Amino acid sequence: MKIVFCIDDNPRYLMLARVAVRSLRRLYGEDVPVLCVYGGAKPEVIEAVEAERIPLALYTPVLNHSMVPAAFHRAIGAFLKLELALVPELADEEYVLYCDSDMYFHARFDELLAMQPAYMAMAREASSPFWHEIQQMKYVWREKEYTVPLPFPIWTYSSGVVNFNLGRLRKHDHIHNFLAFCLQNVHHIGNLDQSLLNYFFGKRITKLPPVYNCPPYRSESRDTGCLIHFHGPKPWDIKPALWKELRINHYSWFRDRWFALLTPQEAELVHSWE
């Protein structure tokens, strides 16, 4: 199963993706099948990915800057995961494991790689329920109107790690049905691409154990976590008051191991972001 990362032109997320792959290769070797999907065209980004020996897919997204609200442009790369079933380089893949770029691979996850969910598998978000005022979302696809009822409140699944059944999404053109919903309701969402996946697929999402999407601020992350997700504070976010309550437990321990995978020049650059 390929392990897929998605990036845009943000140099910080590019750095995260490069280090994520380095930590992954420490567990599974240099030949672990990975792919980086890039929704831009900057030569410096392409060169950096190729220098890391990461196979690259250049993809023109449906959910682009003109379609996604400006408030979400800071994380536009995250929306690429919604379109993986359309990426030509993944056309022969039935299942792929998508991971956010802010991931540190701490322990092997063979069982996750062997999973074959009906649509997709995700871990629960470690937060309070997500409240929203909209009770349903409507969209039109192939001249027919559909209504998606929303639970109230909704316990969301985290889209930081998603085992996608791409074959199922391609079957009967489910992927274009889903993207029609996304395009017509992206202005209503509150939590980026994650909201779109949760609202549309709902009970069809297979629940993953939390060890496969484990933030470093959880007390059990160091002992049992496999995929450590720098959800919230990134490795350079050591000063902002915004993330103070999440820089606890093993955040510093994992941050040190993340920095250990950088070159001196890279570490100097990352420290400048603090």
C-alpha positions as CSV (number, residue, x, y, z in Angstrom):
1,M,0.0,0.0,0.0
2,K,1.3,3.4,-0.9
3,I,1.7,6.1,1.8
4,V,0.6,9.4,0.4
5,F,1.4,13.0,1.5
6,C,-0.1,16.2,0.0
7,I,1.6,19.6,-0.1
8,D,1.1,23.1,-1.5
9,D,3.6,25.9,-1.7
10,N,4.0,26.4,2.0
11,P,7.7,25.8,2.8
12,R,6.9,24.7,6.4
13,Y,4.6,21.9,5.3
14,L,7.2,20.9,2.7
15,M,9.7,20.6,5.5
16,L,7.2,18.6,7.6
17,A,6.6,16.2,4.7
18,R,10.4,15.6,4.1
19,V,11.0,14.8,7.8
20,A,7.9,12.6,7.9
21,V,9.3,10.5,5.1
22,R,12.6,10.2,6.8
23,S,11.0,8.9,10.0
24,L,8.9,6.5,7.9
25,R,12.0,5.1,6.1
26,R,13.7,4.5,9.5
27,L,10.9,2.0,10.2
28,Y,10.3,0.5,6.8
29,G,13.5,1.0,4.8
30,E,14.4,3.2,1.8
31,D,12.1,1.3,-0.6
32,V,8.8,1.9,1.3
33,P,6.3,3.0,-1.3
34,V,5.5,6.7,-0.9
35,L,4.0,9.4,-3.1
36,C,3.9,13.2,-2.6
37,V,0.9,14.9,-4.4
38,Y,1.7,18.5,-5.1
39,G,-1.0,20.9,-6.2
40,G,1.4,23.7,-7.4
41,A,4.2,24.2,-9.9
42,K,7.0,26.0,-8.2
43,P,10.4,24.6,-9.4
44,E,12.0,25.0,-5.9
45,V,9.3,22.8,-4.4
46,I,9.6,20.2,-7.1
47,E,13.4,20.1,-6.7
48,A,13.2,19.8,-3.0
49,V,10.8,16.8,-3.2
50,E,13.0,15.1,-5.8
51,A,16.1,15.8,-3.8
52,E,14.5,13.8,-1.0
53,R,13.9,10.9,-3.4
54,I,10.2,11.1,-3.0
55,P,8.1,10.2,-6.0
56,L,6.1,13.2,-7.0
57,A,2.7,13.6,-8.6
58,L,1.8,17.0,-10.1
59,Y,-1.9,17.4,-9.8
60,T,-4.3,20.2,-10.8
61,P,-7.0,20.2,-8.0
62,V,-10.7,20.7,-8.5
63,L,-10.9,22.4,-5.0
64,N,-8.4,25.1,-5.9
65,H,-7.8,28.6,-4.6
66,S,-10.7,30.0,-6.6
67,M,-13.1,27.5,-5.1
68,V,-12.0,27.3,-1.5
69,P,-12.7,30.3,0.9
70,A,-9.6,32.6,1.4
71,A,-9.6,31.8,5.1
72,F,-8.6,28.2,4.2
73,H,-5.9,29.0,1.8
74,R,-3.2,28.7,4.5
75,A,-3.9,24.9,4.5
76,I,-5.1,24.5,0.9
77,G,-2.8,21.4,0.5
78,A,-5.0,19.5,3.0
79,F,-7.9,19.5,0.5
80,L,-5.9,17.5,-2.0
81,K,-6.6,14.3,0.0
82,L,-10.2,14.6,-1.0
83,E,-9.2,14.0,-4.7
84,L,-6.8,11.2,-4.4
85,A,-9.1,8.9,-6.4
86,L,-8.5,11.2,-9.4
87,V,-4.7,11.4,-9.2
88,P,-3.3,9.5,-12.3
89,E,-0.3,8.2,-10.4
90,L,-2.8,6.4,-8.0
91,A,-5.1,5.0,-10.8
92,D,-3.9,1.4,-10.1
93,E,-4.1,1.6,-6.3
94,E,-7.2,0.1,-4.6
95,Y,-6.1,1.4,-1.2
96,V,-3.8,4.1,0.0
97,L,-2.8,5.4,3.4
98,Y,-3.0,9.2,3.4
99,C,-1.0,11.0,6.2
100,D,-0.8,14.7,7.0
101,S,2.7,16.1,6.5
102,D,3.0,16.9,10.2
103,M,3.5,13.3,11.1
104,Y,6.3,11.5,12.9
105,F,6.4,7.7,12.4
106,H,7.3,6.3,15.8
107,A,6.5,2.6,15.5
108,R,5.5,0.2,12.8
109,F,1.9,0.0,11.8
110,D,1.6,-3.2,9.8
111,E,-2.1,-3.8,10.8
112,L,-3.1,-0.4,9.5
113,L,-1.4,-1.0,6.1
114,A,-3.3,-4.3,5.8
115,M,-6.7,-2.8,6.5
116,Q,-9.3,-2.7,3.7
117,P,-12.1,-0.4,4.8
118,A,-15.4,-0.2,2.9
119,Y,-14.9,3.5,2.2
120,M,-12.2,4.9,4.5
121,A,-10.8,4.4,8.0
122,M,-10.0,7.3,10.4
123,A,-9.4,7.8,14.1
124,R,-11.7,9.9,16.3
125,E,-10.7,13.5,16.9
126,A,-9.6,13.9,20.5
127,S,-11.7,16.9,21.2
128,S,-15.2,18.0,22.2
129,P,-18.1,17.5,19.8
130,F,-18.3,19.9,16.9
131,W,-21.4,22.1,17.0
132,H,-22.9,23.7,14.0
133,E,-26.0,25.6,13.1
134,I,-26.8,24.0,9.8
135,Q,-29.0,21.0,10.0
136,Q,-28.6,19.8,6.5
137,M,-26.6,20.4,3.3
138,K,-28.0,20.2,-0.2
139,Y,-26.2,19.8,-3.5
140,V,-26.9,19.0,-7.1
141,W,-25.2,16.3,-9.1
142,R,-26.2,15.2,-12.6
143,E,-29.3,17.4,-12.4
144,K,-30.6,15.7,-9.3
145,E,-30.8,17.3,-5.9
146,Y,-29.5,15.5,-2.8
147,T,-29.8,16.3,0.9
148,V,-27.2,15.4,3.5
149,P,-28.6,15.5,7.1
150,L,-26.2,16.5,9.8
151,P,-26.2,15.1,13.3
152,F,-26.2,17.6,16.2
153,P,-23.6,17.6,17.7
154,I,-21.2,15.6,15.6
155,W,-18.2,13.7,17.0
156,T,-15.7,14.0,14.2
157,Y,-13.0,11.7,12.8
158,S,-9.6,13.2,12.2
159,S,-8.5,13.4,8.6
160,G,-4.8,13.5,9.6
161,V,-4.6,9.8,8.8
162,V,-7.0,8.2,6.4
163,N,-6.9,4.7,4.9
164,F,-8.8,5.4,1.7
165,N,-10.6,2.7,-0.4
166,L,-9.9,4.5,-3.7
167,G,-11.5,1.6,-5.7
168,R,-14.8,2.1,-3.9
169,L,-14.6,5.9,-4.4
170,R,-14.1,5.4,-8.2
171,K,-16.9,2.8,-8.5
172,H,-20.1,4.3,-9.8
173,D,-18.3,7.6,-9.9
174,H,-18.7,8.2,-6.1
175,I,-15.7,10.5,-6.2
176,H,-17.4,13.1,-8.5
177,N,-20.6,12.8,-6.5
178,F,-18.6,13.7,-3.4
179,L,-16.7,16.5,-5.0
180,A,-20.0,18.0,-6.2
181,F,-21.0,18.1,-2.5
182,C,-17.7,19.6,-1.6
183,L,-17.8,22.4,-4.2
184,Q,-21.3,23.4,-3.3
185,N,-20.9,23.3,0.5
186,V,-17.2,24.3,1.1
187,H,-18.4,27.7,2.3
188,H,-20.4,26.1,5.1
189,I,-17.7,24.0,6.7
190,G,-15.8,24.8,9.9
191,N,-12.9,22.4,10.0
192,L,-11.3,22.3,6.5
193,D,-11.4,19.1,4.6
194,Q,-12.2,17.1,7.7
195,S,-15.7,18.5,7.9
196,L,-16.4,17.5,4.3
197,L,-15.4,13.9,4.9
198,N,-17.3,13.7,8.2
199,Y,-20.5,15.3,6.9
200,F,-20.7,13.3,3.6
201,F,-19.5,9.8,4.7
202,G,-20.7,9.9,8.3
203,K,-21.4,6.3,9.5
204,R,-19.6,4.8,6.5
205,I,-16.3,5.8,8.1
206,T,-14.5,2.9,9.8
207,K,-13.1,3.7,13.2
208,L,-9.3,3.4,13.7
209,P,-7.6,2.8,17.0
210,P,-6.1,6.1,18.4
211,V,-2.5,4.8,18.2
212,Y,-2.7,5.4,14.4
213,N,-3.3,9.2,14.9
214,C,-1.8,10.1,18.2
215,P,-0.8,13.7,19.1
216,P,2.3,14.0,21.3
217,Y,0.3,15.8,24.0
218,R,-1.5,12.5,24.9
219,S,0.0,10.8,27.9
220,E,0.1,7.4,26.1
221,S,1.8,8.7,22.9
222,R,5.4,7.7,23.7
223,D,4.5,4.2,24.9
224,T,1.8,3.1,22.5
225,G,1.6,5.7,19.7
226,C,2.6,4.5,16.2
227,L,1.8,7.6,14.0
228,I,2.5,10.7,16.0
229,H,0.5,13.7,14.7
230,F,1.8,17.2,15.5
231,H,-1.8,18.3,15.8
232,G,-1.9,21.9,17.0
233,P,1.6,23.0,17.8
234,K,4.2,22.1,15.2
235,P,7.8,21.4,16.2
236,W,8.7,25.0,15.9
237,D,5.7,26.4,17.8
238,I,7.3,26.6,21.3
239,K,6.4,30.2,22.2
240,P,2.8,31.1,21.1
241,A,0.4,31.3,24.0
242,L,-2.2,29.8,21.7
243,W,-0.7,26.3,21.9
244,K,0.5,26.4,25.5
245,E,-2.1,23.9,26.8
246,L,-1.0,21.3,24.1
247,R,2.7,21.5,24.6
248,I,2.5,18.9,27.4
249,N,3.4,15.3,28.1
250,H,5.7,14.1,25.3
251,Y,5.5,17.1,23.0
252,S,9.2,18.1,23.8
253,W,10.4,14.5,23.6
254,F,9.0,14.0,20.1
255,R,10.1,17.5,19.0
256,D,13.7,16.5,19.9
257,R,13.4,13.4,17.8
258,W,11.9,15.3,14.9
259,F,14.7,17.9,15.0
260,A,17.3,15.0,15.1
261,L,16.2,14.1,11.5
262,L,17.1,17.6,10.2
263,T,20.4,18.7,8.7
264,P,22.2,21.6,10.5
265,Q,21.1,24.0,7.7
266,E,17.5,22.8,8.0
267,A,17.5,23.1,11.8
268,E,18.7,26.6,11.5
269,L,15.8,27.5,9.1
270,V,13.2,25.8,11.3
271,H,14.5,27.6,14.4
272,S,14.0,30.9,12.6
273,W,10.2,30.1,12.5
274,E,10.0,29.9,16.3
